[in-house]
Amino acid sequence: STQSTWAGSFAPYNAQATLHFEPAFWGLFLPCTVSGRVSDIWRGYVTQRLMWDIGGRILFQSPWVIQNRNPHSYLADLQSEIPLYLQTSELLKYLLSWNSTADTIDQRLINLMVDLYEFNIIEENDVLFTHSFIQDLRQSGYKFPKIINKL
C-alpha cells in the first residue's frame, strides 16, 4: 500500500531503493560533510520541508528490493549515526519553524542550507556544493518547480 507525508509532517527515508520524479530532482543533493549514514536521512527531511512549498509530498510504497547485508561493524554504524540520535529532534523542530521569502525553490534550498550551516547541522562545504549542484541543474536545462505556498 502507498502512504504519503503531508505538510507539517516528516518521515525518515534514506537513499537506498528510492525513486525521485523529475520535479523533485532539486532534492537529490546529499550533504557530504556528515556521515553517509546521516546524510541521506537529513537530506530527506530537508527535501520534505521544501516539498511543502511546492505542494509536493513524499510517497512510501511497500519494499520492492531485497537487501542482502554484507558483513560489517554494527558498532561503527552506531558511532557514525550518533548525530541522528543527538541532533535530529532539534533539526526537525527547526525545519517546522523555518520559512523563506525567496521566490524560487532553488533559492530556498540554498537559503535553508545556509541556515543549517549556521545552526551547526552541516558544514560550509555543503553550502558551497549546494550552490554548485543548483548551478549544474540550471546548466542542464532543469526546470525547477514553482513555489505555491508563499509564507
Phi, psi and omega in degrees: 000154181260134176237152179224159174266158178234163177307133180094359179233155180229148172220132181289141169211157182248193184265004182268130176055046178247153178236127179243125176281157187308319179300345181252011181301330178300338182268013183274347183297127177257120176304141183248358181265003174239165180305147176299336179280349178253322188308309185289326179294312179293323175302319179299319179293318178298314180298316179300317180300316181286335176299328178302325185286341179250008181075019181265173176204167180261134177251143177241134181240161174304151181304142178234011175224161174244130180257122173262110184289136173274156178298132178201174183270113176293330176294317177297321176302311180301314181297322180284344180266000183308318177302329177300318184282331184264334188241345187296321180301314178292323177300314181294320175300317180297313181297324178297327182266349185289142170211167183215147175259004178299145185274350183230152181292327179294321178290325177294322177298314178298314179301317182293320179295321175298315179297321179291329173295314180293335179272004178064034176266316178237175179252169186305322181301328177294325176295313180297317180291328175297316175303313181296318179299314179298317178299317177300317178299314179301313182295334179280353182091009179301137178257112180288142177293155182280148173287130176245338178254095179273121182267000000 
